[in-house]
Amino acid sequence: MKKQTLKLFLAGDVMTGRGIDQIMPVPSKPRLYESCVIDARDYIALAERKAGPIPRQVSGDYIWGDALAELDRFNPDVRIVNLETSVTTAGKPWPGKGIHYRMHPDNLGCLSAARLDVCGLANNHVLDWGREGLAETLKVLHTAGLLTPGAGLDKMEARSPAALRLPGGGRLLVLACGLASSGIPENWAAGPGRSGVFLLPGLDNQSVKAIARILEQARQPGDRVLVSVHWGGNWGYYVEDEDRTFARRLIEEAGVDVVQGHSSHHPRGMEVWNGRLILYGCGDLINDYEGIRGYEGFRPELSLLYLPTIDADTGLLKSLQMVPMRMESFRLNHAIEEEATWLQERLNEVCRDYGTALEKTANGSFELVW
């Protein structure tokens, strides 16, 4: 019997390179090519200065911390993140790029620990170690059984949506794309016979129609559709009118059920359009930014696990649970009450323009109302 609902785990950027990679069992060579930091271990030192000692040679489940129990409780059918890290031993960084993320392939256990299904790769770090690094990233992730929409060895592969068979029948199609506004270099766009990412030329009619055509060719009766889009800057809550129009057109014209936006380092607003969920910025879930100063007003250490339930037949949103988390010692911990309240109040200010709000539940998580 086909399930009546589809439960998802969605997250924004998961960045397991640099400092995170250095506490894993097989750290990459720590040499960095940044303007201020040349050793990845310095990011561990910054975090330890703030929160105390961080263990080394950690198991794959360490970075997920309290999040794993929350995921087990919700028991999602599909788990989707934006993996903003190459998984490679390639030694040549992309020239002229200020930051290069990579995780050693032998540390892949930190992804399998969360039982991820899909790692979207249409972002501004997946080619940090060149096309050689991208090729290895794809091979390693595919060998582990992970689907990787948004990047590929050629244009067709990068644009092809991932298709996941669902319990009881039907599929979830996941298409991942990115925009230059998130920092993706234009020459990272995949082309005929050239590896790269699915880079949209803009948020215009051409892009909407391109996505609609791809989905029309891939869709089968009973399929549900999610589009993962890497767009916009890292900081700030304001969403441009063209971003909102684009997300709404994906729902209206391309038959998309969920729009999963990311690139912002903190959660942004969300709305329900024609009964379907739009997340304008999921925020970072895992990174090594602890101890870095300059944006404390956004409280980027706070994040959300997004747990939507949608109707399997119609794609309409039935509910959205959100679990507030805090990154400390490179580990996800439950946010304390003060932190959860701050996040709820801040997002409610932002969501007022979208006709949505976050209500706190008895177990300390949030429920979206619209």
C-alpha positions in Angstrom: 0.0 0.0 0.0 1.3 3.4 -0.9 2.2 5.7 2.0 -0.1 8.7 2.3 2.6 11.0 3.5 6.3 11.7 2.6 8.6 12.7 5.5 11.8 14.6 4.7 14.9 15.7 6.5 16.3 18.9 4.9 19.3 20.9 5.8 21.3 23.7 4.3 25.1 23.6 4.0 27.0 20.7 5.5 30.7 21.7 5.3 32.9 18.8 6.5 36.2 20.2 5.2 39.0 22.2 6.8 38.7 22.1 10.6 36.0 19.4 10.7 38.1 17.2 8.4 41.1 17.7 10.7 39.4 16.0 13.7 38.4 13.0 11.7 40.4 9.7 11.6 42.2 10.5 8.3 42.7 14.3 8.0 43.7 15.8 4.7 47.0 17.7 4.4 46.3 20.8 6.5 47.9 23.3 4.0 45.4 26.0 3.1 45.6 28.7 0.4 43.6 31.5 2.2 44.8 35.0 2.7 44.9 34.8 6.5 45.0 31.1 7.4 47.4 28.6 5.9 46.8 25.6 8.2 43.4 24.0 8.6 44.2 23.1 12.2 44.0 26.8 13.1 40.2 26.6 12.8 40.3 23.9 15.5 42.3 26.2 17.7 39.8 29.1 17.2 37.0 26.8 18.2 38.8 25.5 21.3 39.6 29.0 22.4 35.9 29.6 22.6 34.5 26.2 23.8 37.4 24.2 25.2 39.1 21.0 24.0 37.7 19.2 21.0 38.5 15.5 20.6 40.5 14.1 17.7 40.1 10.9 15.6 36.4 11.2 16.2 33.8 8.7 15.0 31.6 9.5 12.1 28.6 10.3 14.3 30.4 12.8 16.5 29.6 15.9 14.4 25.9 15.1 14.3 25.6 14.8 18.1 22.1 15.3 19.3 20.7 15.5 15.8 20.9 11.8 15.2 18.3 11.0 18.0 16.0 13.7 16.5 16.2 12.1 13.1 15.6 8.6 14.5 12.5 10.0 16.3 11.1 11.6 13.1 12.2 8.7 10.9 12.3 10.5 7.5 11.7 8.7 4.3 14.4 10.8 2.5 17.4 12.8 3.9 18.8 15.7 1.8 21.6 18.1 2.5 23.7 20.5 0.4 27.2 19.1 0.7 29.5 22.2 0.4 32.7 20.3 0.5 34.7 18.3 -2.1 35.6 14.8 -1.0 39.1 14.3 -2.5 42.8 13.9 -2.1 43.5 16.1 -5.1 46.4 18.5 -4.4 45.8 21.4 -6.7 43.3 24.1 -5.5 41.2 26.1 -7.9 43.5 29.1 -8.8 42.5 32.5 -7.6 39.7 31.2 -5.3 40.1 32.4 -1.7 38.8 29.4 0.2 39.1 25.6 -0.6 37.1 23.0 1.2 37.9 19.3 1.1 37.4 16.2 3.2 39.5 13.1 2.9 37.5 10.2 1.3 38.4 8.0 4.2 36.3 10.2 6.4 33.1 9.5 4.5 31.7 7.9 7.7 30.6 11.3 8.9 28.0 11.4 6.1 26.9 7.8 6.3 26.4 8.2 10.1 23.4 10.4 9.3 22.1 7.9 6.7 21.9 10.6 4.1 20.3 9.8 0.7 21.1 12.9 -1.3 24.0 15.3 -1.3 23.2 18.3 -3.5 26.4 19.5 -5.1 25.4 22.7 -7.1 27.4 25.0 -4.8 30.5 27.2 -4.7 32.9 24.8 -3.0 32.4 21.4 -4.8 35.2 22.3 -7.4 37.5 23.9 -4.9 40.1 21.3 -5.8 39.5 21.4 -9.5 37.8 19.1 -11.9 40.0 16.3 -10.7 38.6 16.8 -7.3 35.1 16.9 -8.5 35.5 13.6 -10.4 36.8 11.9 -7.2 34.0 13.5 -5.2 31.4 12.0 -7.5 33.1 8.6 -7.5 33.4 8.4 -3.7 29.8 9.5 -3.1 28.4 7.2 -5.7 30.3 4.3 -4.3 28.8 5.0 -0.9 25.3 4.9 -2.5 24.7 8.7 -2.2 22.9 10.6 -5.0 24.5 13.8 -6.2 22.2 16.1 -8.2 23.6 19.4 -9.3 27.1 18.4 -10.5 28.4 15.9 -13.0 31.0 14.9 -15.5 29.1 16.7 -18.2 26.1 19.0 -18.6 23.5 16.2 -18.9 24.7 14.6 -15.6 24.8 17.9 -13.7 21.3 18.8 -14.8 19.7 15.4 -14.2 17.5 15.1 -11.1 18.1 12.3 -8.6 15.3 9.9 -8.4 14.5 8.0 -5.2 12.0 5.2 -5.0 9.6 5.8 -2.1 8.1 3.2 0.2 4.9 1.9 -1.3 5.5 3.3 -4.8 6.3 6.6 -6.5 9.5 8.6 -6.5 11.0 11.8 -5.2 12.8 13.8 -7.9 15.6 16.1 -6.5 17.0 18.7 -8.9 19.9 20.8 -7.6 21.0 24.1 -9.2 23.0 27.2 -8.2 23.4 30.8 -9.1 26.4 33.1 -9.4 25.0 35.2 -6.5 26.1 32.5 -4.1 29.7 32.7 -5.3 29.8 30.0 -7.9 32.3 31.0 -10.6 30.8 31.1 -14.1 33.5 28.7 -15.5 32.3 26.0 -13.1 29.2 25.5 -15.2 29.0 22.1 -16.7 29.0 21.9 -20.4 29.0 19.3 -23.2 32.0 17.1 -22.4 33.0 19.3 -19.5 32.4 18.6 -15.8 30.9 21.1 -13.5 27.7 22.2 -11.8 24.2 23.1 -12.9 24.6 26.9 -12.9 21.5 28.9 -13.8 22.1 32.0 -15.9 19.7 34.0 -13.7 16.3 34.0 -12.1 14.5 34.7 -15.3 12.0 33.1 -17.6 14.8 31.1 -19.3 15.8 29.4 -16.1 12.2 28.6 -15.1 11.5 27.0 -18.5 14.7 25.1 -18.4 13.9 23.5 -15.1 10.3 22.8 -16.2 11.6 21.0 -19.3 14.0 18.9 -17.3 11.3 17.9 -14.9 8.8 17.2 -17.6 11.2 14.8 -19.2 12.1 13.0 -16.0 8.7 13.0 -14.2 6.6 9.8 -14.0 3.0 9.6 -12.7 3.0 9.9 -8.9 6.4 11.6 -8.6 7.0 14.3 -6.1 9.6 17.0 -6.8 12.0 19.0 -4.8 14.4 21.7 -6.1 17.5 22.5 -4.1 18.9 25.9 -5.0 22.1 27.6 -3.9 21.6 31.3 -4.1 22.3 34.7 -2.6 24.8 36.0 0.0 25.9 34.5 3.2 24.4 37.1 5.6 21.1 38.9 6.0 17.5 38.1 6.2 16.1 40.1 3.2 15.1 38.0 0.2 15.0 39.8 -3.1 11.6 40.0 -4.9 13.1 38.1 -7.9 14.0 35.2 -5.6 10.5 35.0 -4.3 9.0 35.2 -7.8 11.4 32.5 -9.0 10.5 30.1 -6.2 6.8 30.7 -6.7 7.1 30.2 -10.5 8.8 26.8 -9.9 5.7 25.8 -8.0 3.2 27.3 -10.4 4.8 26.5 -13.7 7.3 23.6 -13.1 5.2 21.5 -10.7 7.7 21.7 -7.8 6.5 20.6 -4.4 9.3 21.9 -2.2 11.9 24.6 -2.8 15.0 24.1 -0.6 17.1 27.3 -0.6 20.6 27.6 0.9 23.8 29.6 0.9 23.0 31.9 3.9 25.0 31.0 7.0 22.0 31.4 9.2 18.3 30.4 8.8 16.1 32.7 6.7 12.4 33.0 6.3 10.0 30.5 4.8 6.6 30.6 3.2 3.9 28.3 1.9 2.8 29.1 -1.6 -0.1 27.3 -3.2 0.1 24.9 -0.3 3.8 24.1 -1.0 6.9 24.8 1.1 9.5 27.3 0.2 12.6 27.6 2.4 14.5 30.7 1.4 17.6 29.9 3.4 18.1 26.8 5.5 21.4 28.1 7.0 24.5 26.2 7.7 24.1 23.0 9.7 27.7 21.9 10.1 30.8 24.0 9.6 34.1 25.0 11.3 33.2 28.7 11.9 33.2 28.4 15.7 35.4 31.2 17.1 35.4 33.3 13.9 34.3 36.8 14.8 32.4 39.4 12.9 28.8 38.2 12.5 27.7 37.4 16.1 24.5 39.4 15.6 23.2 36.6 13.4 24.1 33.9 15.9 25.3 31.6 13.1 26.0 28.8 15.6 22.2 28.3 15.8 20.6 26.1 13.1 17.5 24.1 12.4 16.7 20.6 11.4 13.9 20.9 8.9 11.4 18.0 9.0 8.5 18.6 6.6 5.7 16.1 6.0 4.0 16.4 2.6 1.0 14.7 1.1 2.4 11.9 -1.1 -0.4 12.2 -3.6 -0.6 16.0 -4.0 2.7 17.4 -2.7 0.8 19.8 -0.4 2.6 20.6 2.9 0.9 18.9 5.9 3.3 20.1 8.6 6.8 21.4 9.1 8.7 20.6 12.3 12.0 22.4 13.1 14.4 21.4 15.8 16.7 24.2 17.0 20.4 23.1 17.3 23.6 24.7 18.3 27.1 24.0 16.9 29.7 23.7 19.8 33.0 21.9 19.8 32.2 21.0 16.1 29.2 19.0 17.3 25.4 19.6 17.0 23.8 20.1 20.4 20.2 20.9 21.3 19.8 24.6 21.6 19.1 25.8 25.2 15.8 27.6 25.9 17.2 31.1 25.5 18.8 30.3 22.2 15.6 28.6 20.9 13.5 31.6 22.0 15.9 34.0 20.3 15.7 32.0 17.0 12.0 31.7 17.1 11.4 35.4 17.8 13.9 36.5 15.1 12.5 34.2 12.5 8.9 35.3 13.3 9.9 38.9 12.6 11.2 37.8 9.2 8.3 35.4 8.4 5.6 38.0 9.1 6.0 39.2 5.5 5.4 35.6 4.3 2.3 35.0 6.4 4.0 32.3 8.4 5.1 31.9 12.0 7.0 29.4 14.2 5.1 28.1 17.3 7.0 26.3 20.0 5.8 22.8 20.8 5.8 20.9 24.1 9.1 19.1 23.3 10.9 22.4 22.5 10.8 22.1 18.7 9.0 24.5 16.4 5.9 23.9 14.2 5.2 26.2 11.2 1.8 27.8 11.1 0.4 29.4 7.9 
